[in-house]
Amino acid sequence: MKGMTWDHPRGYDPLAAASRAWAELHGETIKWDRRSLQDFETYPVEDLARRYDMIVIDHPHVGQVADTGCLVALDGACDAEMLAGIAAGSVGGSYESYHWNGHQWALPIDAASQVQAWVPGRIAAPATSWDEVIALAKEGRLTIPLRPPHSLMSLFSLSGMNGVTLPVDGDELFPAKTCAAYEQLAELSAIVDPAAYGQDPIAVFEVMAEPESRLAAVPLIYGYVSYALDGFRPARIAFADVPAADPRGTALGGTGIAVSAFGKTPDRAAAFAQWIASGDVQRGLYAAAGGQPGHADAWSDPAVNEPVAGFYANTRTTLDRAWLRPRHDGYMAFQHAASLRLNEALRAGEPAGPALAALNALFRGSR
């Protein structure tokens, strides 16, 4: 069998390790190819399904691909008891995020949301308020990834942190109350190095992990457990809940494993998918190989937390209360267009009212 994942140690290494174990158990070989993070967020899943037996996907693609017939509905292909165990062990809305129109289109193998990253020794503790965030930014010691779609993800997260739940089923995604979130993002984006507009999370982490870097914190960034490992990069990065009194509503990320409907042995691919998403595998070889598990058995295990400086325990509150993005067919095009429009507004210093109105118009057009 062949699978496609994304090109980062967190995205590839645990799948390769699990596939070696699967071959020893069942005599079936699985080869994994990789694509860039940018391709992962934008490449058509249907095209991949015609070339691979399994595909690692991002949950906002679900509405787009569910009606194409390119994926297997796993609720009909997997063992019901195993699915129940995976659902019960979901970190936050990870399992739910792949459920659409009555079917389960992928199983969570990786859980993430925007959290906070910081470097011990450069600051004493992670920020706990937005005032601290702005102060660090003014000192040149803090940044935020603004490369699409991450600016939009931060607007989502700031809305939730301000207590605003964005109505994914309506015609307007950004109610008037989100003006405060936009203004926070606008203030921060005007202070940080403009290089942030070209940086995704991996690019920010790579700069942050340089031994002479002044970057001490990033208030909103998708967590990457690899950087919490001692020795992965020269400077070790720690992770914490987002800087808010009530850390909720950040944009859920993570990945799920889906099975192609065009593969030669979809039953065997589904068997592998339910096995790698199970609590035992996620807590064991998946985490040990550098994965960022999607199952709570791993997140709550002290032995999994110890080598990554408590990455899971220190961000669990944020993850469990993360916000599930829209997933309708048309959302992915909106996400790209809205990110570009948002960055245009931020660069131009556009006021919140017209900027959010433009984003809402794009959202209506995506329905």
NUPA-641647 format. One record per residue (C-alpha): residue number from 1; residue in one letter; x, y, z. Coordinates in Angstrom, 1 decimal. Layout:
% NUPA-641647
{k->NUM | r->a | xx->X | yy->Y | zz->Z}
...
//
This chain:
% NUPA-641647
{k->1 | r->m | xx->0.0 | yy->0.0 | zz->0.0}
{k->2 | r->k | xx->1.0 | yy->3.6 | zz->-0.5}
{k->3 | r->g | xx->0.2 | yy->6.7 | zz->1.7}
{k->4 | r->m | xx->0.7 | yy->10.4 | zz->1.4}
{k->5 | r->t | xx->1.5 | yy->12.6 | zz->4.4}
{k->6 | r->w | xx->3.1 | yy->16.0 | zz->5.0}
{k->7 | r->d | xx->6.8 | yy->16.7 | zz->5.0}
{k->8 | r->h | xx->7.9 | yy->17.2 | zz->8.6}
{k->9 | r->p | xx->9.3 | yy->14.7 | zz->11.2}
{k->10 | r->r | xx->6.1 | yy->15.0 | zz->13.1}
{k->11 | r->g | xx->4.1 | yy->14.1 | zz->10.0}
{k->12 | r->y | xx->6.3 | yy->11.4 | zz->8.6}
{k->13 | r->d | xx->8.4 | yy->9.6 | zz->11.2}
{k->14 | r->p | xx->5.6 | yy->8.1 | zz->13.3}
{k->15 | r->l | xx->3.8 | yy->6.8 | zz->10.2}
{k->16 | r->a | xx->7.0 | yy->5.2 | zz->9.0}
{k->17 | r->a | xx->7.6 | yy->3.6 | zz->12.4}
{k->18 | r->a | xx->4.0 | yy->2.4 | zz->12.6}
{k->19 | r->s | xx->4.3 | yy->0.9 | zz->9.0}
{k->20 | r->r | xx->7.4 | yy->-1.0 | zz->10.0}
{k->21 | r->a | xx->5.6 | yy->-2.5 | zz->12.9}
{k->22 | r->w | xx->2.6 | yy->-3.2 | zz->10.8}
{k->23 | r->a | xx->4.8 | yy->-5.1 | zz->8.3}
{k->24 | r->e | xx->6.2 | yy->-7.2 | zz->11.1}
{k->25 | r->l | xx->2.7 | yy->-8.0 | zz->12.4}
{k->26 | r->h | xx->0.9 | yy->-8.6 | zz->9.1}
{k->27 | r->g | xx->3.5 | yy->-8.9 | zz->6.3}
{k->28 | r->e | xx->2.0 | yy->-5.9 | zz->4.5}
{k->29 | r->t | xx->4.3 | yy->-3.1 | zz->3.3}
{k->30 | r->i | xx->3.2 | yy->0.5 | zz->3.4}
{k->31 | r->k | xx->5.3 | yy->3.2 | zz->1.7}
{k->32 | r->w | xx->4.7 | yy->6.9 | zz->2.6}
{k->33 | r->d | xx->5.4 | yy->9.9 | zz->0.3}
{k->34 | r->r | xx->5.5 | yy->13.5 | zz->1.6}
{k->35 | r->r | xx->4.3 | yy->16.9 | zz->0.5}
{k->36 | r->s | xx->5.1 | yy->20.3 | zz->1.8}
{k->37 | r->l | xx->3.0 | yy->22.0 | zz->4.5}
{k->38 | r->q | xx->1.7 | yy->24.5 | zz->2.0}
{k->39 | r->d | xx->0.6 | yy->21.7 | zz->-0.3}
{k->40 | r->f | xx->-0.9 | yy->19.8 | zz->2.6}
{k->41 | r->e | xx->-3.2 | yy->22.8 | zz->3.3}
{k->42 | r->t | xx->-4.2 | yy->23.3 | zz->-0.4}
{k->43 | r->y | xx->-3.7 | yy->20.3 | zz->-2.6}
{k->44 | r->p | xx->-6.9 | yy->18.6 | zz->-3.8}
{k->45 | r->v | xx->-7.6 | yy->15.5 | zz->-1.8}
{k->46 | r->e | xx->-9.4 | yy->13.8 | zz->-4.7}
{k->47 | r->d | xx->-6.3 | yy->13.9 | zz->-6.8}
{k->48 | r->l | xx->-4.3 | yy->12.3 | zz->-4.1}
{k->49 | r->a | xx->-7.0 | yy->9.6 | zz->-3.6}
{k->50 | r->r | xx->-6.5 | yy->8.4 | zz->-7.1}
{k->51 | r->r | xx->-2.8 | yy->7.7 | zz->-6.5}
{k->52 | r->y | xx->-2.7 | yy->6.6 | zz->-2.8}
{k->53 | r->d | xx->-4.4 | yy->4.1 | zz->-0.6}
{k->54 | r->m | xx->-4.3 | yy->6.3 | zz->2.5}
{k->55 | r->i | xx->-4.1 | yy->10.1 | zz->2.8}
{k->56 | r->v | xx->-3.3 | yy->12.3 | zz->5.8}
{k->57 | r->i | xx->-5.8 | yy->15.2 | zz->5.7}
{k->58 | r->d | xx->-6.7 | yy->18.4 | zz->7.5}
{k->59 | r->h | xx->-10.4 | yy->18.4 | zz->8.7}
{k->60 | r->p | xx->-11.6 | yy->21.5 | zz->6.9}
{k->61 | r->h | xx->-11.3 | yy->19.5 | zz->3.6}
{k->62 | r->v | xx->-14.0 | yy->17.1 | zz->4.8}
{k->63 | r->g | xx->-17.0 | yy->18.9 | zz->3.4}
{k->64 | r->q | xx->-15.2 | yy->19.3 | zz->0.1}
{k->65 | r->v | xx->-14.3 | yy->15.7 | zz->-0.4}
{k->66 | r->a | xx->-17.2 | yy->13.8 | zz->1.3}
{k->67 | r->d | xx->-19.5 | yy->14.2 | zz->-1.7}
{k->68 | r->t | xx->-16.9 | yy->13.3 | zz->-4.3}
{k->69 | r->g | xx->-16.9 | yy->9.6 | zz->-3.5}
{k->70 | r->c | xx->-13.1 | yy->9.6 | zz->-3.2}
{k->71 | r->l | xx->-12.9 | yy->8.5 | zz->0.4}
{k->72 | r->v | xx->-14.2 | yy->5.5 | zz->2.3}
{k->73 | r->a | xx->-16.7 | yy->6.1 | zz->5.0}
{k->74 | r->l | xx->-14.8 | yy->4.6 | zz->7.9}
{k->75 | r->d | xx->-17.9 | yy->4.0 | zz->10.1}
{k->76 | r->g | xx->-18.8 | yy->1.3 | zz->7.6}
{k->77 | r->a | xx->-15.3 | yy->0.0 | zz->7.1}
{k->78 | r->c | xx->-13.8 | yy->-0.2 | zz->10.7}
{k->79 | r->d | xx->-14.6 | yy->-2.2 | zz->13.8}
{k->80 | r->a | xx->-17.4 | yy->-0.5 | zz->15.7}
{k->81 | r->e | xx->-15.8 | yy->-1.1 | zz->19.1}
{k->82 | r->m | xx->-12.4 | yy->0.3 | zz->18.0}
{k->83 | r->l | xx->-14.1 | yy->3.4 | zz->16.6}
{k->84 | r->a | xx->-15.9 | yy->3.9 | zz->19.9}
{k->85 | r->g | xx->-12.6 | yy->3.8 | zz->21.7}
{k->86 | r->i | xx->-11.0 | yy->6.3 | zz->19.3}
{k->87 | r->a | xx->-14.0 | yy->8.6 | zz->19.7}
{k->88 | r->a | xx->-14.0 | yy->8.4 | zz->23.5}
{k->89 | r->g | xx->-10.3 | yy->9.2 | zz->23.5}
{k->90 | r->s | xx->-10.5 | yy->12.2 | zz->21.2}
{k->91 | r->v | xx->-8.6 | yy->15.2 | zz->22.4}
{k->92 | r->g | xx->-11.1 | yy->18.1 | zz->22.1}
{k->93 | r->g | xx->-13.0 | yy->17.9 | zz->18.9}
{k->94 | r->s | xx->-10.4 | yy->15.9 | zz->16.9}
{k->95 | r->y | xx->-12.7 | yy->12.9 | zz->16.2}
{k->96 | r->e | xx->-15.8 | yy->15.0 | zz->15.6}
{k->97 | r->s | xx->-13.8 | yy->17.2 | zz->13.1}
{k->98 | r->y | xx->-13.8 | yy->14.3 | zz->10.6}
{k->99 | r->h | xx->-17.5 | yy->13.5 | zz->10.9}
{k->100 | r->w | xx->-19.6 | yy->15.0 | zz->8.2}
{k->101 | r->n | xx->-23.1 | yy->14.2 | zz->6.8}
{k->102 | r->g | xx->-23.5 | yy->11.2 | zz->9.1}
{k->103 | r->h | xx->-20.2 | yy->9.5 | zz->8.3}
{k->104 | r->q | xx->-16.7 | yy->9.4 | zz->9.6}
{k->105 | r->w | xx->-14.2 | yy->10.3 | zz->6.8}
{k->106 | r->a | xx->-10.9 | yy->10.1 | zz->8.7}
{k->107 | r->l | xx->-9.6 | yy->9.1 | zz->12.1}
{k->108 | r->p | xx->-7.5 | yy->11.5 | zz->14.2}
{k->109 | r->i | xx->-3.9 | yy->10.6 | zz->14.5}
{k->110 | r->d | xx->-2.5 | yy->14.1 | zz->15.4}
{k->111 | r->a | xx->-4.1 | yy->16.7 | zz->17.6}
{k->112 | r->a | xx->-3.2 | yy->20.4 | zz->17.5}
{k->113 | r->s | xx->-4.5 | yy->23.9 | zz->17.9}
{k->114 | r->q | xx->-3.0 | yy->27.3 | zz->18.2}
{k->115 | r->v | xx->-1.2 | yy->27.4 | zz->21.6}
{k->116 | r->q | xx->1.7 | yy->29.5 | zz->23.0}
{k->117 | r->a | xx->5.4 | yy->28.8 | zz->22.5}
{k->118 | r->w | xx->8.2 | yy->30.2 | zz->24.6}
{k->119 | r->v | xx->11.9 | yy->29.7 | zz->25.3}
{k->120 | r->p | xx->12.8 | yy->29.2 | zz->29.0}
{k->121 | r->g | xx->15.8 | yy->31.3 | zz->29.9}
{k->122 | r->r | xx->14.8 | yy->34.1 | zz->27.5}
{k->123 | r->i | xx->11.7 | yy->34.9 | zz->29.6}
{k->124 | r->a | xx->10.8 | yy->33.6 | zz->33.1}
{k->125 | r->a | xx->7.4 | yy->32.2 | zz->32.2}
{k->126 | r->p | xx->4.9 | yy->32.2 | zz->29.3}
{k->127 | r->a | xx->2.7 | yy->35.3 | zz->28.9}
{k->128 | r->t | xx->-0.6 | yy->35.2 | zz->30.7}
{k->129 | r->s | xx->-2.2 | yy->38.4 | zz->29.2}
{k->130 | r->w | xx->-2.4 | yy->40.3 | zz->25.9}
{k->131 | r->d | xx->-0.7 | yy->43.2 | zz->27.6}
{k->132 | r->e | xx->2.3 | yy->41.0 | zz->28.2}
{k->133 | r->v | xx->2.2 | yy->39.9 | zz->24.5}
{k->134 | r->i | xx->2.3 | yy->43.5 | zz->23.3}
{k->135 | r->a | xx->5.1 | yy->44.4 | zz->25.7}
{k->136 | r->l | xx->7.3 | yy->41.6 | zz->24.5}
{k->137 | r->a | xx->6.5 | yy->42.5 | zz->20.8}
{k->138 | r->k | xx->7.6 | yy->46.1 | zz->21.4}
{k->139 | r->e | xx->10.9 | yy->44.7 | zz->22.8}
{k->140 | r->g | xx->11.4 | yy->42.7 | zz->19.6}
{k->141 | r->r | xx->11.2 | yy->39.4 | zz->21.5}
{k->142 | r->l | xx->7.9 | yy->38.1 | zz->20.2}
{k->143 | r->t | xx->6.4 | yy->37.4 | zz->16.8}
{k->144 | r->i | xx->3.4 | yy->35.6 | zz->15.2}
{k->145 | r->p | xx->3.2 | yy->33.6 | zz->11.9}
{k->146 | r->l | xx->1.1 | yy->35.6 | zz->9.4}
{k->147 | r->r | xx->1.6 | yy->33.6 | zz->6.2}
{k->148 | r->p | xx->-1.8 | yy->32.5 | zz->4.9}
{k->149 | r->p | xx->-3.7 | yy->30.8 | zz->6.4}
{k->150 | r->h | xx->-2.1 | yy->31.5 | zz->9.8}
{k->151 | r->s | xx->-3.2 | yy->35.1 | zz->10.1}
{k->152 | r->l | xx->-6.8 | yy->34.0 | zz->9.7}
{k->153 | r->m | xx->-6.3 | yy->31.2 | zz->12.2}
{k->154 | r->s | xx->-5.1 | yy->33.8 | zz->14.7}
{k->155 | r->l | xx->-8.2 | yy->36.0 | zz->14.1}
{k->156 | r->f | xx->-10.3 | yy->32.9 | zz->14.8}
{k->157 | r->s | xx->-8.4 | yy->32.2 | zz->18.0}
{k->158 | r->l | xx->-8.5 | yy->35.7 | zz->19.3}
{k->159 | r->s | xx->-12.2 | yy->35.8 | zz->18.7}
{k->160 | r->g | xx->-12.7 | yy->32.7 | zz->20.8}
{k->161 | r->m | xx->-10.3 | yy->34.0 | zz->23.5}
{k->162 | r->n | xx->-12.5 | yy->37.1 | zz->23.7}
{k->163 | r->g | xx->-15.5 | yy->34.9 | zz->24.3}
{k->164 | r->v | xx->-17.0 | yy->35.1 | zz->20.8}
{k->165 | r->t | xx->-18.1 | yy->31.8 | zz->19.2}
{k->166 | r->l | xx->-18.1 | yy->32.3 | zz->15.5}
{k->167 | r->p | xx->-21.3 | yy->31.0 | zz->13.8}
{k->168 | r->v | xx->-20.1 | yy->28.5 | zz->11.3}
{k->169 | r->d | xx->-23.6 | yy->27.8 | zz->9.9}
{k->170 | r->g | xx->-24.7 | yy->31.4 | zz->9.3}
{k->171 | r->d | xx->-24.0 | yy->33.8 | zz->6.4}
{k->172 | r->e | xx->-21.7 | yy->36.0 | zz->8.5}
{k->173 | r->l | xx->-18.8 | yy->34.3 | zz->10.2}
{k->174 | r->f | xx->-17.6 | yy->37.5 | zz->12.0}
{k->175 | r->p | xx->-20.2 | yy->39.2 | zz->14.1}
{k->176 | r->a | xx->-19.6 | yy->42.8 | zz->15.3}
{k->177 | r->k | xx->-18.1 | yy->41.5 | zz->18.6}
{k->178 | r->t | xx->-15.1 | yy->40.2 | zz->16.7}
{k->179 | r->c | xx->-13.9 | yy->43.8 | zz->16.1}
{k->180 | r->a | xx->-11.9 | yy->43.6 | zz->19.3}
{k->181 | r->a | xx->-10.1 | yy->40.4 | zz->18.1}
{k->182 | r->y | xx->-9.2 | yy->42.1 | zz->14.8}
{k->183 | r->e | xx->-7.9 | yy->45.2 | zz->16.6}
{k->184 | r->q | xx->-5.7 | yy->43.0 | zz->18.8}
{k->185 | r->l | xx->-4.3 | yy->41.3 | zz->15.7}
{k->186 | r->a | xx->-3.8 | yy->44.6 | zz->13.9}
{k->187 | r->e | xx->-1.9 | yy->46.1 | zz->16.8}
{k->188 | r->l | xx->0.4 | yy->43.1 | zz->17.1}
{k->189 | r->s | xx->1.0 | yy->42.8 | zz->13.3}
{k->190 | r->a | xx->2.0 | yy->46.4 | zz->13.2}
{k->191 | r->i | xx->4.7 | yy->45.8 | zz->15.8}
{k->192 | r->v | xx->6.3 | yy->42.5 | zz->14.8}
{k->193 | r->d | xx->8.9 | yy->42.1 | zz->12.1}
{k->194 | r->p | xx->7.2 | yy->42.3 | zz->8.7}
{k->195 | r->a | xx->9.0 | yy->39.0 | zz->7.9}
{k->196 | r->a | xx->6.1 | yy->37.4 | zz->9.8}
{k->197 | r->y | xx->3.9 | yy->37.7 | zz->6.7}
{k->198 | r->g | xx->6.1 | yy->35.2 | zz->4.9}
{k->199 | r->q | xx->6.4 | yy->32.8 | zz->7.9}
{k->200 | r->d | xx->4.4 | yy->29.7 | zz->8.7}
{k->201 | r->p | xx->4.8 | yy->28.0 | zz->12.1}
{k->202 | r->i | xx->7.7 | yy->25.9 | zz->11.1}
{k->203 | r->a | xx->9.6 | yy->28.9 | zz->9.8}
{k->204 | r->v | xx->9.0 | yy->30.7 | zz->13.1}
{k->205 | r->f | xx->10.1 | yy->27.8 | zz->15.1}
{k->206 | r->e | xx->13.3 | yy->27.4 | zz->13.1}
{k->207 | r->v | xx->14.2 | yy->31.1 | zz->13.8}
{k->208 | r->m | xx->13.2 | yy->30.8 | zz->17.4}
{k->209 | r->a | xx->15.3 | yy->27.7 | zz->17.9}
{k->210 | r->e | xx->18.5 | yy->29.4 | zz->16.8}
{k->211 | r->p | xx->20.8 | yy->29.7 | zz->19.9}
{k->212 | r->e | xx->21.3 | yy->33.5 | zz->19.4}
{k->213 | r->s | xx->17.7 | yy->34.3 | zz->18.5}
{k->214 | r->r | xx->16.0 | yy->37.0 | zz->20.6}
{k->215 | r->l | xx->12.6 | yy->35.5 | zz->20.0}
{k->216 | r->a | xx->11.3 | yy->34.5 | zz->23.4}
{k->217 | r->a | xx->7.6 | yy->33.8 | zz->22.7}
{k->218 | r->v | xx->4.9 | yy->33.4 | zz->20.2}
{k->219 | r->p | xx->1.4 | yy->33.8 | zz->21.6}
{k->220 | r->l | xx->-0.6 | yy->32.0 | zz->18.9}
{k->221 | r->i | xx->1.0 | yy->29.2 | zz->16.9}
{k->222 | r->y | xx->0.2 | yy->25.6 | zz->16.1}
{k->223 | r->g | xx->2.0 | yy->23.5 | zz->18.6}
{k->224 | r->y | xx->4.8 | yy->21.2 | zz->17.2}
{k->225 | r->v | xx->6.0 | yy->18.7 | zz->19.7}
{k->226 | r->s | xx->9.2 | yy->18.1 | zz->17.8}
{k->227 | r->y | xx->10.6 | yy->21.4 | zz->19.0}
{k->228 | r->a | xx->10.0 | yy->20.4 | zz->22.7}
{k->229 | r->l | xx->12.4 | yy->17.5 | zz->22.4}
{k->230 | r->d | xx->15.8 | yy->18.1 | zz->23.9}
{k->231 | r->g | xx->18.4 | yy->18.2 | zz->21.1}
{k->232 | r->f | xx->15.9 | yy->18.5 | zz->18.2}
{k->233 | r->r | xx->17.2 | yy->22.0 | zz->17.6}
{k->234 | r->p | xx->19.9 | yy->24.1 | zz->19.4}
{k->235 | r->a | xx->17.3 | yy->25.9 | zz->21.6}
{k->236 | r->r | xx->14.5 | yy->23.9 | zz->23.2}
{k->237 | r->i | xx->11.1 | yy->25.4 | zz->22.9}
{k->238 | r->a | xx->8.4 | yy->25.0 | zz->25.6}
{k->239 | r->f | xx->4.7 | yy->25.2 | zz->25.1}
{k->240 | r->a | xx->1.8 | yy->26.5 | zz->27.2}
{k->241 | r->d | xx->-1.9 | yy->27.5 | zz->27.0}
{k->242 | r->v | xx->-2.7 | yy->30.7 | zz->25.1}
{k->243 | r->p | xx->-2.3 | yy->34.0 | zz->27.0}
{k->244 | r->a | xx->-5.8 | yy->34.4 | zz->28.2}
{k->245 | r->a | xx->-7.6 | yy->34.1 | zz->31.6}
{k->246 | r->d | xx->-10.0 | yy->31.7 | zz->29.8}
{k->247 | r->p | xx->-8.0 | yy->29.7 | zz->27.2}
{k->248 | r->r | xx->-10.8 | yy->28.7 | zz->24.8}
{k->249 | r->g | xx->-11.8 | yy->29.0 | zz->21.2}
{k->250 | r->t | xx->-8.5 | yy->28.6 | zz->19.5}
{k->251 | r->a | xx->-8.5 | yy->27.2 | zz->15.9}
{k->252 | r->l | xx->-8.4 | yy->23.4 | zz->16.0}
{k->253 | r->g | xx->-5.8 | yy->21.8 | zz->13.7}
{k->254 | r->g | xx->-4.2 | yy->18.4 | zz->13.7}
{k->255 | r->t | xx->-4.5 | yy->15.7 | zz->11.1}
{k->256 | r->g | xx->-6.5 | yy->12.5 | zz->10.4}
{k->257 | r->i | xx->-5.9 | yy->9.4 | zz->8.3}
{k->258 | r->a | xx->-8.3 | yy->8.8 | zz->5.5}
{k->259 | r->v | xx->-8.7 | yy->5.8 | zz->3.2}
{k->260 | r->s | xx->-9.0 | yy->6.1 | zz->-0.6}
{k->261 | r->a | xx->-12.1 | yy->4.7 | zz->-2.3}
{k->262 | r->f | xx->-10.0 | yy->4.0 | zz->-5.3}
{k->263 | r->g | xx->-7.4 | yy->1.8 | zz->-3.6}
{k->264 | r->k | xx->-7.0 | yy->-1.9 | zz->-4.3}
{k->265 | r->t | xx->-7.4 | yy->-3.0 | zz->-0.7}
{k->266 | r->p | xx->-9.5 | yy->-0.4 | zz->1.2}
{k->267 | r->d | xx->-10.4 | yy->-2.9 | zz->3.8}
{k->268 | r->r | xx->-6.7 | yy->-3.4 | zz->4.7}
{k->269 | r->a | xx->-6.1 | yy->0.4 | zz->4.6}
{k->270 | r->a | xx->-9.0 | yy->0.9 | zz->7.0}
{k->271 | r->a | xx->-7.6 | yy->-1.8 | zz->9.3}
{k->272 | r->f | xx->-4.3 | yy->0.1 | zz->9.5}
{k->273 | r->a | xx->-6.1 | yy->3.4 | zz->10.0}
{k->274 | r->q | xx->-8.0 | yy->2.1 | zz->13.0}
{k->275 | r->w | xx->-4.9 | yy->0.5 | zz->14.5}
{k->276 | r->i | xx->-2.7 | yy->3.5 | zz->14.2}
{k->277 | r->a | xx->-5.4 | yy->5.8 | zz->15.7}
{k->278 | r->s | xx->-6.0 | yy->3.5 | zz->18.7}
{k->279 | r->g | xx->-4.9 | yy->4.5 | zz->22.2}
{k->280 | r->d | xx->-2.3 | yy->1.8 | zz->22.6}
{k->281 | r->v | xx->-0.4 | yy->2.7 | zz->19.4}
{k->282 | r->q | xx->-0.8 | yy->6.4 | zz->19.9}
{k->283 | r->r | xx->0.5 | yy->6.3 | zz->23.4}
{k->284 | r->g | xx->3.3 | yy->3.9 | zz->22.5}
{k->285 | r->l | xx->5.2 | yy->3.7 | zz->19.2}
{k->286 | r->y | xx->3.5 | yy->6.7 | zz->17.6}
{k->287 | r->a | xx->4.5 | yy->9.1 | zz->20.4}
{k->288 | r->a | xx->7.9 | yy->7.5 | zz->20.7}
{k->289 | r->a | xx->8.6 | yy->8.1 | zz->17.0}
{k->290 | r->g | xx->8.1 | yy->11.8 | zz->17.3}
{k->291 | r->g | xx->4.4 | yy->12.0 | zz->16.6}
{k->292 | r->q | xx->1.9 | yy->14.4 | zz->18.2}
{k->293 | r->p | xx->-0.9 | yy->11.9 | zz->19.1}
{k->294 | r->g | xx->-4.6 | yy->12.6 | zz->18.6}
{k->295 | r->h | xx->-5.6 | yy->10.2 | zz->21.4}
{k->296 | r->a | xx->-6.0 | yy->11.3 | zz->25.0}
{k->297 | r->d | xx->-4.3 | yy->8.2 | zz->26.3}
{k->298 | r->a | xx->-1.1 | yy->9.7 | zz->25.1}
{k->299 | r->w | xx->-1.8 | yy->13.3 | zz->26.2}
{k->300 | r->s | xx->-2.4 | yy->12.2 | zz->29.8}
{k->301 | r->d | xx->0.5 | yy->9.8 | zz->30.1}
{k->302 | r->p | xx->3.4 | yy->11.1 | zz->32.2}
{k->303 | r->a | xx->5.8 | yy->8.9 | zz->30.3}
{k->304 | r->v | xx->4.8 | yy->10.6 | zz->27.0}
{k->305 | r->n | xx->5.0 | yy->14.1 | zz->28.6}
{k->306 | r->e | xx->8.4 | yy->13.6 | zz->30.3}
{k->307 | r->p | xx->10.7 | yy->13.8 | zz->27.2}
{k->308 | r->v | xx->8.8 | yy->16.8 | zz->25.7}
{k->309 | r->a | xx->8.8 | yy->19.0 | zz->28.9}
{k->310 | r->g | xx->5.1 | yy->18.5 | zz->29.5}
{k->311 | r->f | xx->4.1 | yy->19.6 | zz->26.0}
{k->312 | r->y | xx->0.7 | yy->17.8 | zz->26.2}
{k->313 | r->a | xx->-0.1 | yy->18.5 | zz->29.9}
{k->314 | r->n | xx->0.7 | yy->22.2 | zz->29.5}
{k->315 | r->t | xx->-1.5 | yy->22.8 | zz->26.5}
{k->316 | r->r | xx->-4.3 | yy->20.3 | zz->27.1}
{k->317 | r->t | xx->-6.8 | yy->22.9 | zz->28.3}
{k->318 | r->t | xx->-6.4 | yy->24.9 | zz->25.1}
{k->319 | r->l | xx->-6.8 | yy->21.8 | zz->23.0}
{k->320 | r->d | xx->-9.8 | yy->20.4 | zz->24.8}
{k->321 | r->r | xx->-11.6 | yy->23.8 | zz->24.3}
{k->322 | r->a | xx->-10.5 | yy->24.5 | zz->20.8}
{k->323 | r->w | xx->-13.0 | yy->25.7 | zz->18.1}
{k->324 | r->l | xx->-14.0 | yy->23.6 | zz->15.1}
{k->325 | r->r | xx->-13.6 | yy->25.5 | zz->11.9}
{k->326 | r->p | xx->-16.3 | yy->25.5 | zz->9.1}
{k->327 | r->r | xx->-16.0 | yy->22.4 | zz->6.9}
{k->328 | r->h | xx->-18.5 | yy->23.0 | zz->4.1}
{k->329 | r->d | xx->-17.6 | yy->22.5 | zz->0.5}
{k->330 | r->g | xx->-16.3 | yy->26.0 | zz->-0.4}
{k->331 | r->y | xx->-14.6 | yy->26.6 | zz->2.9}
{k->332 | r->m | xx->-11.1 | yy->25.9 | zz->1.8}
{k->333 | r->a | xx->-11.3 | yy->28.4 | zz->-1.0}
{k->334 | r->f | xx->-12.7 | yy->30.9 | zz->1.5}
{k->335 | r->q | xx->-9.8 | yy->30.2 | zz->3.9}
{k->336 | r->h | xx->-7.2 | yy->31.1 | zz->1.3}
{k->337 | r->a | xx->-9.0 | yy->34.1 | zz->-0.1}
{k->338 | r->a | xx->-9.9 | yy->35.4 | zz->3.4}
{k->339 | r->s | xx->-6.3 | yy->35.0 | zz->4.6}
{k->340 | r->l | xx->-5.0 | yy->37.1 | zz->1.6}
{k->341 | r->r | xx->-7.7 | yy->39.8 | zz->2.2}
{k->342 | r->l | xx->-7.0 | yy->39.9 | zz->5.9}
{k->343 | r->n | xx->-3.3 | yy->40.4 | zz->5.3}
{k->344 | r->e | xx->-4.1 | yy->43.1 | zz->2.9}
{k->345 | r->a | xx->-6.2 | yy->44.8 | zz->5.6}
{k->346 | r->l | xx->-3.5 | yy->44.4 | zz->8.2}
{k->347 | r->r | xx->-0.7 | yy->45.8 | zz->6.1}
{k->348 | r->a | xx->-2.9 | yy->48.8 | zz->5.1}
{k->349 | r->g | xx->-4.1 | yy->49.6 | zz->8.6}
{k->350 | r->e | xx->-7.7 | yy->49.1 | zz->7.5}
{k->351 | r->p | xx->-10.3 | yy->49.6 | zz->10.3}
{k->352 | r->a | xx->-12.1 | yy->46.6 | zz->11.7}
{k->353 | r->g | xx->-15.5 | yy->47.4 | zz->10.3}
{k->354 | r->p | xx->-14.7 | yy->47.3 | zz->6.6}
{k->355 | r->a | xx->-12.1 | yy->44.5 | zz->7.0}
{k->356 | r->l | xx->-14.6 | yy->42.2 | zz->8.7}
{k->357 | r->a | xx->-17.3 | yy->43.1 | zz->6.2}
{k->358 | r->a | xx->-15.0 | yy->42.1 | zz->3.4}
{k->359 | r->l | xx->-14.3 | yy->38.7 | zz->5.1}
{k->360 | r->n | xx->-18.0 | yy->38.2 | zz->5.7}
{k->361 | r->a | xx->-18.7 | yy->38.8 | zz->2.0}
{k->362 | r->l | xx->-16.2 | yy->36.2 | zz->1.1}
{k->363 | r->f | xx->-17.7 | yy->33.8 | zz->3.6}
{k->364 | r->r | xx->-21.2 | yy->34.3 | zz->2.1}
{k->365 | r->g | xx->-19.8 | yy->33.6 | zz->-1.3}
{k->366 | r->s | xx->-18.4 | yy->30.3 | zz->-0.1}
{k->367 | r->r | xx->-21.7 | yy->28.8 | zz->1.0}
//
